[in-house]
């Protein structure tokens, strides 16, 4: 019985990866660019850019009637063999960034970040459905039970004007 318990502990320990490397971080590179999803009575746009091989910066804005409203800044970073998703939302968490740790990469296209100490969400999940479609899910426990919100993003295509001028 002791052998079975030890084997089970080793198996469970190995289900969660504790060390990530640049090759793991590169699996997030397809996020680079602009993504759009319907939001309220406008749209939400996430823009991702590369800072260097171990860091990407993102920004979310709400757009309605050609007016942009800032939602959050996001940093994705590989640091000390961990990958972190760090959003900074104005008016939340005393305007401080909150660190979510990557706990799982599933099938090289689904990334689960977690911070059990955060009020909501406790998990942020990015799942690449196709090269041009991503589901971004925020979820966690609330006083009313499990809450889950799914944002279905599509890659924003460059207009002909942007292609000709090289602007974005």
Buried (B, 14 or more C-beta within 10 A) or exposed (E): EEEEEEEEEEEEEEEEBEEBEEEBBEBBEBBEBBBBBEBEEBBBBBBBBEEEEBBBBBBBBBBEEEEEEEBBBBBBBBEEEBBBBBBBBEEEEEEEBBBBBBBEBEEEBBBBBBBEEBEEBBBBBBBBEEEBEBBBBBBBBEEEEEBEEEBEBBBBEBEEEEEEEEEE
